[in-house]
Amino acid sequence: MKKVALITGGSRGIGLGIARSLAGAGFDLAINGMREEEKAATSLEALRQLGADVMYCRGDVGDAQARREIMDQVKTHFGRLNVLVNNAGVAPKERKDILEATEESFDYVLRTNLTGPYFLSQAAANWMIEQKSADAGFEAAIINISSISATVVSTNRGEYCVGKAGMSMATQLFAARLGEYYIPVYEVRPGIVATDMTAKVTEKYDKLIAEGLCVLPRWGMPDDVGKAVAALATGYFPYTTGQVIMVDGGMNIPRL
């Protein structure tokens, strides 16, 4: 029986790169997104062409009722869940200095980027424990996609940085709690990746990369993140949990 992965925000950007890698690794997929299914149809069909059984569960991970419905759909369609990938995220609608940023923007970003994955992890973890109790050989993992912004300061989008820093701590919390069940929890921390979210700042990062921002002098791609997630999801790090996997082209290496 094939393993099943639920990927939030999995129909485009980094999430789609992750979905491609997991489909290629033999996973069936539950893809969550906010768009209508018809608008994600091309991506979903491409994943099916890789051999995966793919279902689409539309919903806002920042909404409690939507999270319950997403999990119920996965249970109905697959009856199991081996891997949760918390990837869905939003940027502030308007970048503002932290001396001017609004509480509304903070709530908007944190609801999707931290509250949602925290409580989706809770729901998935409890179900994974049930599955593990019923079958000692059942394998599961939770993988959180954060960002270099968990530690790299951007004072014009503080809410995003705080959310990703919170996700980093959530990774350690769930790793510590789920260790007794042999359910590892990981954090994958991408750097500058070419997605819809970074499209508006392409010129800025082209210049910084050309000036040596990253050790590997190029943009990261969604498939770079996908390959790292697939390695974790398929169990290639069996004695590792609560750790950060950097996918940043060496950007965070201290250099003189």
C-alpha positions, -999 to 999 in steps of 0.1 A, spaced: 0 0 0 14 34 -10 21 61 16 -1 92 16 11 127 21 -10 158 27 7 190 14 -8 223 22 -4 249 -5 6 220 -27 -7 232 -61 19 258 -69 53 272 -59 73 253 -33 43 231 -25 41 219 -61 78 212 -61 73 191 -30 43 173 -45 63 164 -76 91 149 -56 68 129 -34 48 116 -63 81 106 -79 90 88 -46 58 67 -48 34 87 -26 -3 93 -32 -12 129 -25 -38 150 -8 -32 185 -22 -46 215 -2 -51 249 -16 -73 280 -16 -80 281 -53 -110 264 -69 -100 230 -81 -105 239 -117 -77 265 -114 -54 239 -100 -64 212 -126 -32 215 -147 -9 209 -117 -31 181 -103 -31 163 -137 7 166 -140 10 149 -106 -13 121 -117 9 116 -147 37 108 -123 16 78 -110 0 93 -79 -36 91 -68 -42 128 -62 -71 144 -44 -77 181 -39 -90 195 -7 -98 231 -9 -97 251 23 -80 278 45 -57 261 69 -60 292 92 -97 283 97 -105 256 123 -136 243 105 -117 241 72 -89 221 89 -114 196 101 -129 193 67 -95 188 51 -87 160 75 -121 144 70 -116 144 32 -83 127 35 -98 101 58 -127 94 35 -106 92 3 -74 74 16 -82 62 51 -47 69 62 -20 96 64 17 90 66 32 125 61 19 160 67 38 188 50 29 222 64 38 243 35 10 268 30 20 304 38 12 340 30 32 372 30 20 405 43 -4 421 18 17 452 22 53 453 36 55 479 63 81 489 89 75 472 122 69 507 137 39 511 113 27 476 107 -9 468 117 -24 443 140 -47 432 112 -17 423 91 -1 404 120 -33 384 126 -37 376 89 -1 363 85 1 344 118 -33 327 113 -21 310 81 16 307 88 15 295 124 -19 289 139 -30 268 110 0 245 108 2 242 146 -33 228 149 -32 209 117 -1 191 131 -21 184 163 -49 168 144 -26 148 121 -4 137 150 -34 123 169 -45 104 139 -10 91 132 -8 79 168 -41 60 163 -27 44 131 5 35 148 -14 19 177 -33 -2 151 -2 -12 131 32 -12 147 48 -10 113 30 22 103 54 50 94 47 87 97 63 121 98 55 158 100 75 182 79 73 220 84 84 243 56 96 275 73 120 300 59 154 316 65 132 344 79 129 323 110 163 338 120 171 364 93 155 397 101 134 417 77 120 448 96 95 455 68 77 422 73 81 414 109 49 394 111 63 369 85 95 365 105 77 360 137 54 333 121 84 314 107 103 316 140 72 302 157 70 274 133 106 265 141 97 262 178 66 242 169 88 217 151 108 211 182 77 209 204 60 183 183 93 164 178 97 162 215 61 151 221 60 125 193 93 109 199 78 81 220 57 71 190 87 72 166 71 99 146 98 123 135 92 160 129 114 181 107 118 217 96 129 225 61 142 261 58 143 274 22 163 305 12 156 326 -18 133 304 -40 117 314 -73 79 314 -66 49 337 -69 58 352 -35 92 363 -46 83 374 -81 78 410 -70 114 412 -57 132 394 -85 154 423 -94 164 429 -58 175 393 -53 191 390 -87 214 418 -77 221 404 -42 228 369 -56 252 383 -82 269 402 -54 275 369 -34 245 366 -12 245 328 -16 275 304 -17 258 287 -46 253 317 -69 217 310 -81 181 311 -71 167 281 -53 139 263 -72 108 246 -58 122 212 -68 153 219 -46 130 220 -16 110 190 -29 140 168 -30 149 176 6 113 169 17 112 136 -2 144 124 15 129 131 49 95 117 40 109 84 27 128 77 59 164 84 49 170 101 83 157 75 107 176 87 138 169 124 133 140 145 145 134 182 155 162 193 132 165 221 106 174 212 70 187 243 53 179 246 16 194 281 11 224 277 -12 247 283 17 233 317 24 236 314 61 272 303 62 291 330 82 317 345 59 343 372 61 
